[in-house]
Amino acid sequence: MLIRNFLYDSGILKSKSYNVPVICVGNLNTGGTGKSPMIEFLLKVLGKQYRVASLSRGYKRETRGYRLLKGTEAAAEVGDEPLQFKNKFPETLVAVDADRRNGIANLLKENPEVILLDDAFQHRKVKAGFNILLTAFGDLYRDDFMLPTGNLREPEFGAERADIILVTKCPPNLNRTEQEHIRTKLELRNYQELFFTSIRYSEEIISAEKRIKFRDLKETPFTLVTGIAKPKPLLKFLEGEKLKFKHKAFGDHHNFNPSEIAELQKENLILTTEKDYMRLQNRISKEKLFYLPIEVVFINGKMKFFEEILAFVNRFEFSESR
């Protein structure tokens, strides 16, 4: 990784730039920093003004090459997170391609005005115009080590490529003193901005057929099914709500096999994450499968964050048709 980054930084290996705003959301860790909620946050904000596209590799999908989603695909074809984006933001151009250059080349035929790269911080063949780096509270990249000793994909000084650093999954009441302690630890460059976010859980759980108020789960035992990298925050939240549940944990982006589906069918009520729901829908009875939506909440500087993103996007000229 050191040699690879040196070759890109010195220009020996070439990164391709584009004449449309390309925003990368990524991390140094192997996962679990909250990239998907942040992509959705950006889709929601930017989608009000621009024709937005998102490009992911489609992790653990069973297909290859470029795919532009229609929203009717199975998660196994395109990946759970891209399918989630398309279902929630049907007007958004959502594509998958492990080769980000090829993916962007194909997306440009659809005339997007902004392209969001999901989990592409290490994909240096593409030079994003703006980089947002995520690191989770309690698991900062400064406290971690490179694989295989720790969970970093590249050395911590790779963070120097970021324009914005987001500390995610913070306690909602994170005070100014704690924020400044983290700021000092991260040793930001002069050109970098630091923001803190937390997770807000929905007041409803959702199935294909109905919605149930979260408070109505108080007296209903259920099974929590997770296939995410770090389910601990969700477990802590549910336990804090004094709910009665058992937890069945699977690996990140787990593809459920027929025997596992058969076992899950025996449960009376299943609650899962929105990402896992993409892989379980149409395989578990609709009346028993629910997911709990989440969203990003800024603890500090929400308007400043907006301003930074829009200032970057507005450097580019757009056609009068917009």
N, C-alpha and C positions, 0 to 999 in steps of 0.2 A: 504493500500500500504506500509506503514511503517513496519507493522508486516511481510507482505509477503516478502519484500526485506531483512529484518533482517533474516528471516528463510533461504533464499537462501544464503545470505552473510556468515552466520554462518555454512552453510553446513547441516543444519537440513533437508531442502528440497534440493534435488539433481538436479544439472544441468548436462546434458550429453554433453561430448566433443566428437570430431570426429578426425579421422586420415587423413582428407582432410581439406584444408583451407576453413573455413566458415567465410564469411564477412557479417556482419549485417549492414543494412542502416535503420536508424529509427529516431525518434524524441521524445521529451517529450510532445510536443503539440498534440492536437487532429488531426491536419492535415494542409495542405497548406504550407508545408515547401520545397517542391520540391523533394520528394523522387524518383518519377518516372524518371525525367531527370537524376538524379544521378545514378540510376540503369542502365539506358541506356548508360551513360557515361562509367561506369565500364564494361558493356557488350562489348562495342566497343573497349575499351583498352585491356581488358584481353582476349577477344575472338580472338585476333590476335596470341596469344601464347598458350592458354589453352582451354581445353574442359570445357566450363562454363555452369553452370545450375543456374537458378533463381527459388526461391520458394516464393510464396505469399499465403495469405489465400484466395484470390479471393473474396474480399469484395462485399457484396450484390449479390453474384451469387445465382442462384436458385437450385444448386446441392450441394451435400455434399461429403466429403471424398476426397481421392487423385485422381487427374486428371492430366495426362501428355498431354499437349496441342499438337495438330496437326496444329493449325492455321486456321482450317476451322470451328471452333465452333462459336456459337453466344456468344456475351458478357454476356448475361444472364446466360450462362452455366458455364463460367469460370472466369468472372470478366473482366472489361474493360482494366485495366492496364496490366495484364498478356497477354491478347490477343494482346495488342499493342506491348509488348516486342516480342512476337512470330512472329508477322507480320514484324517487323523491323529487327529482327535477327533470321531468320528461322533455322539457324544451332544450335542455342542455345537450350538447354534443359529447357523448361519452364513448371513449374508444380504449382498446387495449392493444398493446404491442410491447414485447420485451425489448425490441429495438426502438428506442425513443426517437431516433432520427427518422426512421421509416414511418413511425407512427405520426410524427409531426408533419412529415411530407404529405401523408394521406389526409390528415385533418385539415391542412391548409386548402385542400380542394373544396372544403365545406365553408370556407370564408369565416373562420372564427375571428373574433376581435381580441380575445384573451385566451391563453392556453394555460391550464393548471397542470403541473406535473406532480403526480402522486408518488411519493417515495422514490425520488430520483436524485437525491443529494449526492450519491456516489456515482451517478451515471454521467460521467464527465465528457462523453462524446457530444453532449448537448450543453451549451452554455446558457443557462437560464439568466434572464435579465435581473431577476430578483429572487433571493433565496430566503426562505423562512425555515429556521431550524427549531425542532421541538425537542425538549428534554423534560422528563417527568419529575415532579417534585418528589423528593426522597430517593431519587435514582438519577441524579445529575451526571452528565457525562464526565464531569471533573472528578467524580468519585468512583469511576469505573475503569476497567482495563480492556485492552484489546483481546479479541477472541484468540485462543480458547480459554484464557484465564478469566476474562470477563465477558461483557456483551457488546463491546464496541466494534463496529465494522471498520473503523479507521482511527488513527490517533486523534486525540482530543483537539489538537490544533487545527484539524480540518474545519472546526467551527469558525475559523477566521473567514471562510467564504460566505458566511451568512450575513444578510443585511438586517434581519430581525431574528432574535432568539426568543422563543416562547417557552416559559416554564409552565407545563400543563399539569392538570390533576391536583392543583393546589387545594388546601383547605379553604373554604369560602371566606373565612375570617383571617386569612393570612395578613399580618400587620406590616406596617412600614419598616419596622426594625428587622423583621425576618426577610423582607424583600431586599433590603440593603445588604444583609449578610450574604444572600445568594448572589447579588450583583457583584460583590467583592470577590466571592469565590470564583465566579465565571470569568473574571478579568476581561471584560468587553473591550473591544477596540473603539476608537473614537467615532467611527462611522456606523456602529451598531446600536440598535434600540432593543430594550428588554421589556417584555410584557409578561404578566402573570394571568393565567386562566384557571378556572375550575370547571367541574362538570355539573350540569343540572339534569336531574332525572325527571322525566315526564310525570304528570299527575294521573296519567292513564296508561294502561297496557292495551295493546292492539293486536287483534287477530284479523284474518281475512274477512270475517263476518261481523265483528262488533268491537266495541271499546268498553273497557271496564275501569271504573275509577280505582286508582291504586289503593286508596283507603279500604276498598271493599275486599282486599286480599287479607285483611287482618285475621279473619277467622277461617281462611281457606288454605289448607296445606297444599303445597305445590312442589314440583321438581324444577330446579334451576339447571339448565343445560348451557354450558359455555364451551366454545372452541376458540378462545381468544388468548393472546399471549399472557396477559396479566389481569385475571378476574378479581384480584383482591379488592380494588376499590368498590366494585359492584357488590361483592360479598359483605364488605363492611357497611355499605349503605343499607342493604336488606336486613342485616342483623341489627342495625341501629333502629330500624323500623319495627323490630320485634315480630317479624314474620316467621311463619312455620314452613320450613322448606328443607329439602335435601339437595345436595349439589352433585351433579355428574359433570366432571371436568374432562375435556378433551384437548388435544393439541391445537395450536393456532391454525386457523383455516382448515380444520379437520374435515375430510370428506367421509361422511357417515356411510358405513357399509350396510347391507341389508339386515344382518343380524342385529346391529345396533339400532337400526330403525324399528325392528320388530320389538325390541326391548322397550324402546321409548313409547311405542304405541300402547303399552300396558299402563302407562302413567295416566292419572286422571286429569291433571292440569300441568302444562309445561310452560315455563317462562324462560325466555332466552334473549340474547342480544339481537339487535337489528341485523347485524352482519351474519350471525348464525341462522337467523330466520330465513335469510336468502337461500341457505343450503337445505333447510328443513321444510320449507313450504312445498306443498304438493306431495310430500312424502309422509307427513304426519296429519292426522285428522284435523280439519280446520277448526272444529269447535274446541279443541284442547290446546292448540299451539298459539302462544302470545309472545310478543316482544315488548321490551321496555325502551322507548326512545330516549336518547340523551342529546344534549346540546352544549356548546361551548359558552361559558360566561366569563367576561373579562373582569378581573379584579381591579386592574388599573389601566388607564390610558386607552380605552376603547376608541374614542374619537381620534386620538393620535395614531392608532393603528390604521384606522380607515384612511386618514390623510396620507400616510406613508404609501399604502397600496395604491390609492387613486392617483397620487403624484407620479408614481412610476408608470401606471397605465396611461395617463394623460400625456406622457412624453411622445406617444405615438400618434400619428395622424390616422384618422379613420375616414372611410368613404362617406359621402353625403347621404347615402341611402340609410345610414343609421339614424 
